[in-house]
């Protein structure tokens, strides 16, 4: 397995991005908007193209790091899933938790965003398992 493989990284990124689209666009749109303290006019005034592009780029960076780690360690499928969700639970979620404490963000916003990271990383891990089989 190469340290970098374009198709698995793009597919893993797309899986994470799709989870975000469902999470914030279908499952929790209004609850998240209220918890984030954003008005409809603020959302409409934002540059969603730029936000989506940067989101995809950041998620691709996450995918590249995870894929590189998998390439170096060659773990079995269940460990791939443990690594993906463990990275979310052990690094990403605590990091946003610390940030939200200082920003005085609500528990509701933290739980919504933490759930997105956990499910998104699980989706990415699942894609990587599929590509490695």
ChimeraX attribute file (.defattr): number of C-alpha atoms within 10 A of each C-alpha:
attribute: neighborCount
match mode: 1-to-1
recipient: residues
	/A:1	11
	/A:2	10
	/A:3	13
	/A:4	16
	/A:5	13
	/A:6	11
	/A:7	10
	/A:8	20
	/A:9	25
	/A:10	18
	/A:11	18
	/A:12	29
	/A:13	27
	/A:14	20
	/A:15	22
	/A:16	28
	/A:17	21
	/A:18	14
	/A:19	20
	/A:20	19
	/A:21	15
	/A:22	13
	/A:23	19
	/A:24	17
	/A:25	13
	/A:26	10
	/A:27	12
	/A:28	12
	/A:29	14
	/A:30	13
	/A:31	14
	/A:32	20
	/A:33	15
	/A:34	12
	/A:35	16
	/A:36	14
	/A:37	12
	/A:38	12
	/A:39	11
	/A:40	8
	/A:41	8
	/A:42	9
	/A:43	11
	/A:44	9
	/A:45	9
	/A:46	10
	/A:47	9
	/A:48	11
	/A:49	9
	/A:50	10
	/A:51	11
	/A:52	13
	/A:53	11
	/A:54	12
	/A:55	16
	/A:56	17
	/A:57	13
	/A:58	13
	/A:59	23
	/A:60	20
	/A:61	14
	/A:62	19
	/A:63	26
	/A:64	21
	/A:65	15
	/A:66	24
	/A:67	27
	/A:68	18
	/A:69	16
	/A:70	22
	/A:71	16
	/A:72	12
	/A:73	10
	/A:74	14
	/A:75	16
	/A:76	12
	/A:77	16
	/A:78	11
	/A:79	15
	/A:80	24
	/A:81	21
	/A:82	15
	/A:83	20
	/A:84	25
	/A:85	22
	/A:86	17
	/A:87	18
	/A:88	22
	/A:89	18
	/A:90	12
	/A:91	12
	/A:92	16
	/A:93	21
	/A:94	13
	/A:95	13
	/A:96	14
	/A:97	18
	/A:98	11
	/A:99	13
	/A:100	15
	/A:101	12
	/A:102	8
	/A:103	9
	/A:104	9
	/A:105	15
	/A:106	13
	/A:107	13
	/A:108	14
	/A:109	18
	/A:110	20
	/A:111	14
	/A:112	16
	/A:113	18
	/A:114	20
	/A:115	16
	/A:116	22
	/A:117	22
	/A:118	20
	/A:119	19
	/A:120	26
	/A:121	30
	/A:122	25
	/A:123	24
	/A:124	32
	/A:125	27
	/A:126	19
	/A:127	21
	/A:128	23
	/A:129	19
	/A:130	11
	/A:131	13
	/A:132	16
	/A:133	7
